[in-house]
Amino acid sequence: MENKTKLIPPVFPGRVPTGLNVHPDGEHLVYPLGCTIIIQALRNRKQEFLHGHTNNVSYVTVSRSGQYIASGQVTFMGFKADIIIWDYSKREIHARLTLHKAKVESLAFSPNDLYLVSLGGQDDGSVVVWNVAKGEAVCGSPASAPSAGNCLTVKFSNNNDAIFITAGNSTLRVWDLDLPNRKIHPTECQTGQLKRIVTCLEVSDDDSFFFCGTSSGDILTVNLKTKLLNSCAPQKKKFSLGVTALKTLKTGDMLVGSGDGVVSLCKGTPFNAINGTSELFATCSKNDIRVWHTDTCKELLRITVPNMTCHAVEFMQDGKSIISAWNDGKIRVFTPESGKLIYAINNAHSMGVTAIAATSDCKKIISGGGEGQVRVWEIGKGFQRLIEAMKEHKSSVSCIKVKRNNTECVTASSDGTCIIWDLIGYWEVFDGSPIRELEGSLSGSINGMDISPDGTHFVTGGDDKLVKVWGYNEGEVTHVGIGHSGSITRIKVCPNARSIISISADGAILRWKYPLLS
């Protein structure tokens, strides 16, 4: 008979959220049992015990380097709950941190072990950043807005010691640590009408997105840069009894733990996140700008300017601002996260700003006005100045698009013409000479136009209610889309060249399959 070894699993009750941790050395497990922290060797199952808490441990986490373990506890109402930072190699207490009342809800180390962020329970409601080396508090703040519910979990960025995320009942925030002023500043993530209780968080390796497991059994994907919702899935077969744990793997797959005790392997990330702003588009009209999610067609953000009409809106390439053209002659620039006004260019055009675009380096804005002028503005930190004005159109400029290499731009006008401008010649010798002029419509004005990401085609829409795709070099129509019942007012090619979005005067927003998919 051959000898068999019986493996005895560790005594782990599993009542502490994310309580089971594999140490970075790959040889030990770290988990709580009552008021004790257990370090167990995987090879021979030898256990070591860390004693220091006076009541049950409520959370435990391990730093990325493996140098530290942090654990928090519960205590009685009216008393403060300790956090202990343990020195892993010495198996002793490095620091004892005491601020939160009744319970420590969640803990997270920064990627380089500089800081520990802690989240208090519902009777505390605060988030605190601690200096790990000194064992002292840096700063703190209420974890959620007064109108929101309790925060339940916290997670640091994978590459930045100054950025972390908190989430819970109808609250989802990205925080920036302002160390010189000893403050933390929150930015609310925009999820539109979607309300969820987030129970766990996971951040992608490159910090481009983070994932939120919810009590509803779905997972939200949020762009960490723009703080905007990217997707919510699965739509139908949700995870039973809610998502309780998430873990991204080096293969790009994701493990999802659910309340029914099942661990699921999702091939690839659960949702194929799209780079750039392909997942978003913006529309504008009287009084406001609205930002939408492309796949779900849900509104994520509304920016309101009372008693004014916005004629055009664009995302800057760096994702840090939204530029817009208004009928009062102003160019207004807003943040995409909250819709807060960054700056405004007054008296940009005498008859209202009717079109707007920006260069890919985000250093220049090109605007068109009701008088037919095209103007170029240089922008920078704390300044905006007019470089030059060009006049060729006989009526208002309806749309402006710049080629990705910033060498040429195309302007469309209500006079029915499209003009392609040589921007290199313009910026170097200031002649602003048109390369060629095309008759874009025989039955009315051209109100919207955009250039494809590869620069080989552009699309137009106008009073003839047709979506037209043109060859850029040939200046000839290659495809025509019929579907609008009103005049097309704006049109946009998705940055990933998969869709075309067009809107019309009757309020319709149509999404078209891009006919030249590679």
SULRA-V355629 format. One record per residue. D_LAST is the distance of its C-alpha to the last C-alpha in Angstrom with 2 decimals. Layout:
# SULRA-V355629
d_last: {D_LAST | D_LAST}
This chain:
# SULRA-V355629
d_last: {62.94 | 60.07 | 60.02 | 57.36 | 56.64 | 56.31 | 53.87 | 55.24 | 52.65 | 53.52 | 55.36 | 52.63 | 53.22 | 49.67 | 50.87 | 49.53 | 45.85 | 43.78 | 47.19 | 46.25 | 44.96 | 44.23 | 45.63 | 43.34 | 45.74 | 44.45 | 48.05 | 49.29 | 48.72 | 49.83 | 50.77 | 53.48 | 56.44 | 58.68 | 59.65 | 58.83 | 55.76 | 55.43 | 53.90 | 53.60 | 52.86 | 50.34 | 52.14 | 55.72 | 55.36 | 57.89 | 57.94 | 58.89 | 59.76 | 59.27 | 61.89 | 62.00 | 60.88 | 63.57 | 61.55 | 58.51 | 55.34 | 52.57 | 49.69 | 49.04 | 46.27 | 45.95 | 44.73 | 41.76 | 44.13 | 46.50 | 49.41 | 50.06 | 50.30 | 50.66 | 52.29 | 53.48 | 56.03 | 57.45 | 60.96 | 63.31 | 63.00 | 64.35 | 63.83 | 61.14 | 58.69 | 58.34 | 55.26 | 55.99 | 54.00 | 54.97 | 55.03 | 53.46 | 55.11 | 58.55 | 58.21 | 59.89 | 59.35 | 57.71 | 58.00 | 58.99 | 57.31 | 58.96 | 57.73 | 56.10 | 58.28 | 58.59 | 55.26 | 52.46 | 49.30 | 46.65 | 46.29 | 43.61 | 43.86 | 41.80 | 39.59 | 42.25 | 45.25 | 46.47 | 46.66 | 47.19 | 46.25 | 48.32 | 48.14 | 51.34 | 51.86 | 52.42 | 55.96 | 54.72 | 51.31 | 50.78 | 48.29 | 49.81 | 48.49 | 50.82 | 51.29 | 51.29 | 53.40 | 56.04 | 55.95 | 56.18 | 54.29 | 52.12 | 51.43 | 50.80 | 49.76 | 49.61 | 46.57 | 45.44 | 46.09 | 49.32 | 47.46 | 45.33 | 46.42 | 47.19 | 44.91 | 44.51 | 42.36 | 41.36 | 38.82 | 38.37 | 35.19 | 34.28 | 34.33 | 36.54 | 40.26 | 40.40 | 37.89 | 38.53 | 37.73 | 40.22 | 39.62 | 41.77 | 42.90 | 40.81 | 40.47 | 37.56 | 38.07 | 36.76 | 39.72 | 40.17 | 43.29 | 45.20 | 47.55 | 49.63 | 50.58 | 50.70 | 48.54 | 45.41 | 43.20 | 41.15 | 37.97 | 37.41 | 33.98 | 32.63 | 32.03 | 32.81 | 34.94 | 34.16 | 37.38 | 37.70 | 40.20 | 38.40 | 40.22 | 38.25 | 35.70 | 33.31 | 31.35 | 28.19 | 28.98 | 27.30 | 28.85 | 25.60 | 26.46 | 29.55 | 30.19 | 33.13 | 34.78 | 36.75 | 39.83 | 37.86 | 35.90 | 32.47 | 30.73 | 29.60 | 26.94 | 27.83 | 26.30 | 29.18 | 28.39 | 28.19 | 30.40 | 28.26 | 27.51 | 23.99 | 24.57 | 27.44 | 27.25 | 28.13 | 28.66 | 30.85 | 32.27 | 33.54 | 35.46 | 39.06 | 41.67 | 39.23 | 37.29 | 39.93 | 38.14 | 34.72 | 33.84 | 30.58 | 30.61 | 29.56 | 27.07 | 25.16 | 26.79 | 29.28 | 32.76 | 33.96 | 37.68 | 38.97 | 42.41 | 43.09 | 43.20 | 39.89 | 37.48 | 33.85 | 31.10 | 27.69 | 24.93 | 22.77 | 23.71 | 24.64 | 21.91 | 18.55 | 19.31 | 16.72 | 17.38 | 18.46 | 19.41 | 16.45 | 19.17 | 21.46 | 22.01 | 25.30 | 27.25 | 30.56 | 33.53 | 37.30 | 38.73 | 35.68 | 32.15 | 30.38 | 27.67 | 25.70 | 23.72 | 20.36 | 20.39 | 24.13 | 24.75 | 27.90 | 29.67 | 30.10 | 32.06 | 34.13 | 35.53 | 38.49 | 40.28 | 43.10 | 43.86 | 40.91 | 37.68 | 34.36 | 32.32 | 29.19 | 27.83 | 25.30 | 24.61 | 25.44 | 22.86 | 25.37 | 25.71 | 29.46 | 30.06 | 29.23 | 30.27 | 31.58 | 33.30 | 36.54 | 38.95 | 41.88 | 40.44 | 39.31 | 36.12 | 36.15 | 34.25 | 34.18 | 33.35 | 30.42 | 32.47 | 35.64 | 35.21 | 38.10 | 38.58 | 38.07 | 39.25 | 39.54 | 39.75 | 42.61 | 43.07 | 39.59 | 39.89 | 43.04 | 41.54 | 39.17 | 35.78 | 33.19 | 29.89 | 28.75 | 26.09 | 26.21 | 25.12 | 22.97 | 26.14 | 27.89 | 30.85 | 30.73 | 30.47 | 30.09 | 31.86 | 32.63 | 35.83 | 37.59 | 39.48 | 36.37 | 36.42 | 33.53 | 34.82 | 33.60 | 35.03 | 35.31 | 35.36 | 36.67 | 38.82 | 41.64 | 41.02 | 39.07 | 40.07 | 39.23 | 38.18 | 37.96 | 37.68 | 36.12 | 37.19 | 35.60 | 34.70 | 37.55 | 36.72 | 35.14 | 31.79 | 29.45 | 26.34 | 25.35 | 22.05 | 21.89 | 19.17 | 18.22 | 20.42 | 23.27 | 24.10 | 23.63 | 23.79 | 23.65 | 26.41 | 26.87 | 30.37 | 32.40 | 33.80 | 30.66 | 29.26 | 26.36 | 27.38 | 25.28 | 27.48 | 27.78 | 28.35 | 29.24 | 31.98 | 32.94 | 33.33 | 35.06 | 37.34 | 37.09 | 36.75 | 33.78 | 33.10 | 30.52 | 28.15 | 27.71 | 28.35 | 26.46 | 27.91 | 25.48 | 27.67 | 30.70 | 32.14 | 32.16 | 30.86 | 27.38 | 27.55 | 24.11 | 21.21 | 18.37 | 15.98 | 12.28 | 12.02 | 10.82 | 13.61 | 12.19 | 12.98 | 15.58 | 16.84 | 20.52 | 22.97 | 26.71 | 29.89 | 28.46 | 26.66 | 23.34 | 19.91 | 18.56 | 15.28 | 16.30 | 15.16 | 16.68 | 18.40 | 19.40 | 20.54 | 19.77 | 18.51 | 15.37 | 15.47 | 18.44 | 18.96 | 22.52 | 23.97 | 26.11 | 29.86 | 30.66 | 29.70 | 26.43 | 27.59 | 24.56 | 20.76 | 18.19 | 14.44 | 13.93 | 13.52 | 10.67 | 8.80 | 9.25 | 12.47 | 14.84 | 18.52 | 21.27 | 25.03 | 27.85 | 31.56 | 32.54 | 31.14 | 28.05 | 24.86 | 21.84 | 18.42 | 15.69 | 12.32 | 9.88 | 9.28 | 6.23 | 3.79 | 0.00}
